[in-house]
């Protein structure tokens, strides 16, 4: 594989990478920022939580938004020994890329990404807290991510944007 791929040592511009058209999915440890970046990029995710709030964020991605597949972590905070088997990672990646539900997951992730980007476009300086509160409300609507929620989202977005 000489001359293929790219290795970045140290900090990497994650958002720019996730938004690149060549990226087909996102393996994430599910911290809140990475979860939001994955949703905003419209990518299906392979979830691999390690600690803190990450298992809860994993449930949001896999069970509520239904845009990801878990590698099957059963025990967070484990520091030694085998954490996740490579077969589980391979299975999860294949599931989001070519599995029976891959198209549905990808379509849902893309739709949520478009809604997330729409929700934050047009924000102005000085409205940071308002935008964060608005995004929390929008995420609650996205939990249901069906046509009713999408209609409510559009309606609420119009109401909120009129306040700016």
N, C-alpha and C positions, 0 to 999 in steps of 0.2 A: 504494500500500500504506500510505497514511497511517493512523496509528493502529493498525497491526498490528505485532506482534513487539516485541522488547525488546533494547536494546543496553546492555550492562553494560561500563562502562569501568573498567579496573583489575582487581582481584581479584574473582572470581565464586565463589559457593558451588557448585562443580562437582557434588559429591555430591547436594545437594538438587535441582539441575537434572536430573541424570541419572535420579533416582528419580521425577521427575514423570511422570504417566501420558501426557502429551502428547508426550513424547520417544519417537521411534520408532527411533532409531539414534544412533550416536556416532562422529563423525569424530575420530580420535585420532592423535597422533604416537607413541604406543606407549611412553611412558616407563612404568616399572613401576607407579607409583601410579595413573596413568590407566588402565592395563590392568586392574589389580585393581578399580578403581572401576567400569569398564565391565562386567566379569564380574559383580561383586556386584549391579549394577543390572539384570542380566539382559538387556542390550542387544546387538543385533548391531552390529558395528563396521566402519567403513571405516578402514583402516590407512594411515598416511602417516608412516613413520619418517624422522627427520632425522639422528640421530647416536647415538653411544655404543652402549648395549645395545638400542636401539629396533628395529633390524632383526631381532634374535633374538626379541624380544617379539612382533613382527609374525608371525613364523613360528609361534609358539605359538598366537596368535589365529587365523590363517588355515589353517594346515596340521595342527596338532595338535588344538586344541579345535574347529576348524571353525565358528567363530562370527563370522567376519569376511571381508572382501574387501579386497584390496590395491588401492591406486591405481596400483601398478606402479612405484614408485620403484626405479630401477636404480643410482643413485649418491647415497649419502648424503654429507654434509659439503659439498655444493655451495653456494657462497655467491652466485654471480651466474648470470644466464642463466635460461632456462626450466627449472624444476624438475619440474613435473608439468603436463601439459596439462589444461585444464578438461574436455575430453571424457572423460578417464580418471576424473576425480572424479565427473562425472555418471554414467558407466557403473557405477562402484562403488556409488554411492548407490542407483541404480535396482536394482542386483542385490540389495542387502540389503532393499530396501523392497518391490519388486514382481516381481523376477526369478523364474525357474523354481525356484530353490532358496531363495527368501526365506522361505517357510514353515518349511522344515527348519532353516535358520539361526536363525530367530527362536525356534523351539521348543527348539532345543539351547541357545541363549543363555539363555532363560528357565529351563530346567532347571538349568543351571550356576549361574545367579544364586541360585536357591532352595537349591542345595547349598552355595554359598559363604555365604549368610546363615545357614543352619542350622549351618554349621561354626563360626561365630563367635558365635552367640547364647549367652547364659549365661556368657560369660567374666567373670572377676572381676578387680578391681584387683590388681596384683602378679603376675599371670600373663601379662604381656605377652610375654616371651620364649617361654614355653610355647606361647602362642597362635600366635606367628609360626612356630615350628617345626612345630606341628600343621598350620598352613595350607600350609607348604611340602610336607609329606607329602600333604595332601589334594589339592594341585595336581598332584602326581605321579599320584595316582589319577585325577584328572579328565582327564589326558592321554589316557586310554583311553576315558573317558566313555561306556562302553557298559553294558549291564545288569550284567555281571560287576563292573565297577569301581564301579557304583552300590551293589551289594550289599556289596562290600568297604568302601566309604565308610561305609555305615550301620553295619556291624559295628565298624569301627575307631573311628568317632565315639562309639559307645556305650562302648567300652573306654576311650577317652580321657576322656570325660565322667565316668566312674566314678572316675577318678583325681583329679578336682577335688574 
